[in-house]
Structure formats: structure tokens, C-alpha cells
Amino acid sequence: MAEPFPPVAPYAHGLLEVGDGNRIYWETSGNPQGKAALWVHGGPGSGGRRGARTMFDPEVFRIVLFDQRGCGESLPHASDPSVSLDHNTTDHLIADMERLREHLGIERWLLYGGSWGSTLILAYAERYPERVSEIVIAGVTMTRPDEIDWLYHGVGRLLPGPWETFRDTVPEPDRDGDLVAAYDRLVNSPDEAVRVNAARAWCAWEDAVIAHEVLGSPGYYSDKSDEALMAFVRICARYFGHAGWLEDGQLLRDAHRLAGIPAVLIHGRLDLGSPLKSAWELSKAWPDAELKVIDDSGHTGSPTLRAAVLEAIARFGKQGR
């Protein structure tokens, strides 16, 4: 089974001014003359985990990582309640990716990511298809209203205890309404104790949804510093409260714009938070995309899923720039 490559340090990094007072952290590692590949992290608001570098052969790829607005090492950081998120939307992130590509002098790049990262990859690729050479997605989401409703309400049918705890963190009048919107209000409360309690409850629910994934990373969402956790939940609640600023079904409707872009969609059959249906529907609408269903994987992966990602990236690496 394919194994990740040894860790490699970046040879360049910086903070790129992207407007509205935001600076996004970026770094490059691997081969400066190699095939450009961008890791697009999830969340939204998780920050780019640096271990993603090891998914790429450093002799073949020019590996680019960045932290989306407000998280990771990007500034200002959304953990600070005084930091406005008014200029933190999907359109802003798409523009940031394009500005980063131009800043680094890259003509086209392979895009790799999963979860929220797949939504952002698809939105960027449909906006700038000529800038994308290939796509590898591990965990397909399109941030449609029904996907959001499933994650924060519907899947509670399978996890009634943890879901009731998640729901009951919200004040009584709001418990029967939009829980995501209610959490958005809580994590922006002037009361620090309210903000912290809500952020921890959100991540406890996210962890409950992946707790069965013994081959993946159970506990993934709460395994963050206090600052990273707060930024993650503030950004998540904002994005999901606005359905990612995407029209319902937009990414599926516009999948024809991806024609000619080779892709591998890799999805865990055991993914409770993002059921297989979205990956299935996308593969039907995108003939250039190959769907691989991993029977032993959930949302946070497994050795088999990781090997499938490594194989897909290596295959595209052999195709050159």
C-alpha cells in the first residue's frame, strides 16, 4: 500500500495581501520547477495542515499550501471576536486563490482537497477552468442546503444523545429553529464564556459524527488550540449559515464547466457527515471524473483512502505540467 513521502520543509513562504485588511499565509515546498499542486484545506476555517505536503512527491511537484482567510497563520485571525468576517466569503476565497496563483507565477495547477475544500475547489475550477490541470478530491461536498441540514440536524437520528446535547446548547427559543444560525450568534456573543461553550459544543458534535471512524481520526475537530477552535467554528457557522454563498445546486448545475479536467473523486462509504450521494451525483454530471468508493473509510479517511489519494496524485504527476 502506498505510503506518504517523508516530511519536507518549505523553501519559500509569506503573507499575501488580498485586500480588506487580510493577509493569507502561503508556502511552497518540493521542486521549484515541478508540476504545481495546491492543497485546499477544509473547514471552512480549519487551516492548512502542513502534513498535506507528504501526499506529494517533492521531486515531482511544486507543492503549494495556503491558509484561507481568518485561520491558520493568515491574519487577522478569526479567533478574535473583534475581527469582522464581512469580507470572508466563498467569492473572496476564490479571488484569493487566483491572486496567489498569479503571485507565484503559476500557469495551471492540480487541486487537491476534501470536505469544505472540495466545495471551494469546485467553485474555483468552475470559475477558472483554464487554470486547473487536474483535481483530486477526498470527501466530496457541495455545501448545498440539504447537505448542511443533514449534518446539523438529519444525522441526529443516528446519534440522538450527542445531537440533543448539541441542540440544547442553544437557548430554548432557538432550539426548534436554525441551529447553525443560532450557533453563529452564540460564537459572536460579547460574553467570552458563551462563545467558548458554543465552540466546544459545536466541535463535540462534529466529533460525535466521526466517532465510529476507527481507521481515520476520531476526535479530529476538538483536537485544536483554543484559538484555532474558535476561528474554525466562527467561520464554519458563518459559511454554513449562508450555504457557502452558493445557489442551491450551483456546483452540480455548472459541472459542465469542468469538462476536460481529469479528476478522481474518492469517498468513504462510512462517511456519515457527508453521505456518498453527493459524490455519486457529481460523478454523473462530470464524465472526466472517476469515482472511487472506499468501503472502510469515513469522512476522516483510512489507510486505503490515503493510498487511493497517493495513487491518483502520482498518476497525474506522471502526466507532466
Secondary structure by P-SEA (a helix, b strand, c coil): ccccccbbbbcbbbbbbccccbbbbbbcccccccbbbbbbbccccccccccccccccccccbbbbbbccccccccccccccccccccccaaaaaaaaaaaaaaacccbbbbbcccaaaaaaaaaaaaccccccbbbbcccccccaaaaaaaacccccccaaaaaaaaaccccccccccaaaaaaaaaacccaaaaaaaaaaaaaaaaaaacccccccccccccccaaaaaaaaaaaaaaaaaccccccccccccccccccbbbbbbbbcccccccaaaaaaaaaacccbbbbbbccccccccaaaaaaaaaaaaaaaaacc
